[in-house]
Amino acid sequence: MVDQQAHSLSVLIIEDNADTAASLARFLRLGCGYEVSTAWDGVKGTRAALDHNPDVIICDIGLPKRDGLVVAQELNQRLPYRPLMIAVTGYGNRVTRDQAMAAGFDHFLVKPADPFEIEALIEANARRDSDADPDSDF
């Protein structure tokens, strides 16, 4: 069961596969109650994140126009509040995992990623943030 406090979380999905982005967005919106937006390439994803500063960013690595590693590095440097960063990619090798973690991702999942695992990561992060900040709305 989804914690009622999690409903205010905003999630940005940066994914160039329209079906993958749409199905994950639908799950997170309808199944979890999150506010979800999507971007189809690294440039639009970076712009959306800078404009809206989401609580969570789920980002593919192999994106057109700007790959997910560059997106993560830039957002970790420029956002005033650091969101939970989850890489979801078809590149499941150790080198890519290490590069993703060095770029600033908090978690690394290989496609097809289980949406329930993504939800669990988001909720665990929200609980951790709530425990760290007793005045939080979470």
C-alpha positions in Angstrom: 0.0 0.0 0.0 1.3 3.4 -0.9 1.9 5.9 1.9 -0.5 8.8 1.5 2.4 11.2 2.0 4.2 9.9 -1.1 1.4 11.3 -3.3 3.0 14.7 -3.4 6.2 13.3 -4.9 7.1 14.6 -8.4 8.9 12.2 -10.8 10.5 13.0 -14.1 11.1 10.1 -16.5 13.8 10.8 -19.2 13.4 8.0 -21.7 13.5 7.9 -25.5 11.4 4.8 -25.9 7.8 6.1 -25.9 6.2 2.8 -24.8 8.6 2.3 -21.9 8.2 5.9 -20.8 4.4 5.8 -21.1 3.9 2.5 -19.3 6.2 3.5 -16.4 4.6 6.9 -16.2 1.1 5.3 -16.1 2.2 2.9 -13.3 3.8 5.7 -11.2 0.8 8.1 -11.7 -2.1 5.7 -11.3 -0.6 3.0 -9.1 1.5 5.2 -6.8 -0.2 8.6 -7.0 3.0 10.5 -8.0 3.0 13.6 -10.2 4.8 12.3 -13.3 6.2 14.1 -16.4 8.3 12.7 -19.2 11.0 13.9 -21.6 12.2 12.1 -24.7 15.8 13.1 -24.9 18.7 14.3 -22.7 18.3 18.0 -23.6 14.6 18.2 -22.9 15.1 16.1 -19.8 17.7 18.5 -18.4 15.6 21.5 -19.2 12.5 19.9 -17.5 14.5 19.0 -14.4 16.0 22.5 -14.1 12.6 24.1 -14.7 10.6 21.9 -12.2 13.2 20.4 -9.8 11.5 17.0 -9.4 11.8 14.8 -6.3 12.9 11.8 -8.4 14.5 11.5 -11.8 14.4 8.2 -13.7 16.8 8.4 -16.6 17.9 6.2 -19.4 21.6 6.2 -20.2 21.5 5.8 -24.0 19.5 9.0 -24.8 19.6 11.1 -28.0 21.1 14.6 -27.9 22.7 14.2 -24.5 23.3 10.9 -22.8 22.1 10.1 -19.3 25.5 10.2 -17.8 26.0 13.8 -18.9 22.4 14.6 -17.8 23.1 13.2 -14.3 26.4 15.1 -13.9 24.8 18.4 -15.0 21.7 18.1 -12.8 23.7 17.1 -9.8 25.8 20.3 -10.2 23.0 22.7 -11.1 19.8 21.7 -9.2 19.3 23.5 -5.9 17.8 20.4 -4.3 19.3 17.0 -5.2 16.6 14.6 -6.4 16.8 10.8 -6.1 18.5 9.7 -9.4 17.7 6.3 -10.8 19.4 5.0 -14.0 17.4 2.6 -16.0 19.3 1.2 -19.0 19.8 -1.6 -21.3 23.6 -1.4 -20.7 23.9 -3.9 -17.8 27.7 -4.2 -17.7 29.9 -3.2 -14.7 31.6 -0.4 -16.6 28.3 1.3 -17.3 27.2 0.8 -13.7 30.4 2.3 -12.4 30.1 5.3 -14.8 26.5 5.8 -13.7 27.4 5.9 -10.1 30.3 8.2 -10.7 27.9 10.5 -12.7 25.7 10.8 -9.6 23.0 8.2 -9.9 21.8 6.7 -6.7 20.6 3.5 -8.2 21.3 1.5 -11.4 18.6 -0.8 -12.8 18.8 -2.9 -16.0 15.9 -2.9 -18.5 13.3 -4.2 -18.3 13.2 -2.7 -14.8 10.5 -3.8 -12.4 8.2 -0.9 -11.7 7.5 -2.2 -8.2 11.3 -2.1 -7.6 11.3 1.5 -8.8 8.4 2.3 -6.5 10.2 0.7 -3.5 13.4 2.8 -4.2 11.3 6.0 -4.3 9.4 5.2 -1.1 12.5 4.1 0.8 14.1 7.4 -0.2 11.0 9.4 0.9 10.9 7.6 4.3 14.7 8.2 4.8 14.2 11.9 4.0 11.2 12.1 6.3 13.1 10.5 9.1 16.0 13.0 8.6 13.6 16.0 8.5 10.9 15.8 11.2 9.3 19.0 9.8 9.0 17.4 6.3 5.6 16.9 4.6 6.6 13.3 3.8 
